[in-house]
Amino acid sequence: MLDQGYPNLEYIIMDGGSKDNTVEVIKKYEKHITYWVSERDKGQSDAINKGFARATGDVINWLNSDDYYAKGTLQRVGEVFSDPNINVYLGISRIFGNKGEYNSNGTDFYPGNTEKTIGWARIDQPETFFRKSCLDKIGYADEQFHYVMDRELWIRYLINFGIDNVKKTSDLLVNFRIHDDSKTNSFPEKFHTESLQLFGAIAQKNHSKFENCFLWPKERIKLKYDELYNIGKDRADRISNYKLLYVMLNDYAANDYDRAKKLAKLIDVSLLAPEDAAHFHEIMQRMKLPLFVKKLFNKFKS
C-alpha cells in the first residue's frame, strides 16, 4: 500500500486482535497510517464496517492482509473516479500461490443485463472499487454473512443503482494470494450455502415463483437491509432464474449430471436472454451424451 505513492490516501487497518507480530509491524509504519486498531471484533464484516465508518474519502475498498495492489493501482483508480458518472470500477487481479499463477477475469459484469449480473454475482472484491457516497446510501456489509458479504453488497448496489455507472476494464489492479488456509480455498460449501440463503431471502421477500428452490440450506434468513430489496415479483423471478442457471452450469462443469438435470427442470428458459437460452439448450444436448465423452472432449481441449 505504502509504495503506491498516491498522495490522497486514507490507510485504515482493522486488526482482529492478532497474537503474532502484526501489531509490531503496524507500529513500524504507524506514521503512514491514518488509523489502526487491534481488538477483537465480531468477524470480517464487522471489521469492514468499522473501517468504512471511519473512512472519509470519495472511493473505498478493502484489502485482506494476504493481498497487495499492483503498481500504480491507486493512481489509476483516482483517474477513473475523476469522472463523476463512475460509481464502480472493476479491474482484474493476478492470482498466485501454491497452485501456480494466472490472471482473473475480474468481477462478472454483463452490460445490458442487470438481472444476469445480479443472478451470477461473482465478485472479485479486491479489484472492485466503489464510490463511497453510494455505499453511504445503501449501507455497508451485512454482518450476518461471513463468506459472501462482498457479494451481498454488490447485489445491493446493483439493485439500487443498476449497471449504467459501472466501468469494467482489463486493468491489473491487485495481486491476490491463495493458499490452503484461504477462506475461498477452504470453505467452498459455506460460500455456496450462504449464497443460496441470500438468493432465497430475495426470492421469498418478493414472492418469486422460485422461492422454494433455494431451500437446500434449511435455515431461512432475513436480510439486514431488507427494505432495499423490494424489487417486485417479475424482477425477482428473472434474478432467481439466472442464479439457478449459474448453479446448474457449475454442476455440469463439475460433472454432476444428476444435480444439473434436476436444476434444469426448474429453469424458465423464457426468462433468459436469447444467447443464454441458446447456451442452456446446448448444455442440455451435451448432457444426453455419456459423461466419459465430455471428459474425453475436455482432455483434448486442454
C-alpha angles and dihedrals in degrees: 000000000000094000091061090089090209109152100207102057133135108201110196122178121197109187119184096223099285116202095205126075094290094114092050090053091048092051090052089063097030095123090063095049123091094204137345138178135178111203140122114278137182093257140294095306091053091050091048092051093049090052093047091050090056096045117099100177127113095241128044142186138143131235126199120229094253094059137067139190122257117246111286095010097131092046089054092046090052091051093050094049092049082084103082090208093066116090100162131029120198122194134158135259139219108239113208139163141096094334100056133268135285141145122259125229090234126228113344110255128173114190111219094017113081093165092057091045088054097040094050092036098166103164128191093204102189092062096040113095124190133201101245095221088066093054091045087061098047101030133247131269120339100238096209088073118080099172110025101034090120092050092050091050091049091049091048090051092050094048092052102034106021125212103288096096097046120108118200121190140161091243111140104232109157142036105217118197118209123189140157093277096048114122090230091053100038106043111036093146092054090052088050094048095049090047091054090048090052095051091041090056091050091048094046094048092054096039092242117184086236097056094110092049091078098057096106089105098053098209114094116211136199116223117238092226092041095150091062091061098068095123103140132248098276094053092042089052092054094046093046091047091055091049090054090049090051093052091045092052091049091051089050091050089050089053092246095139094165095059093039091054091049091052092046089063089061097051119101105214091194089068093057128090111255094255091050092047089052091050090050091053090047092054091047089055091049091053089060088069121081114271092241089063091059092047090050091049091049091049093055092042092055 
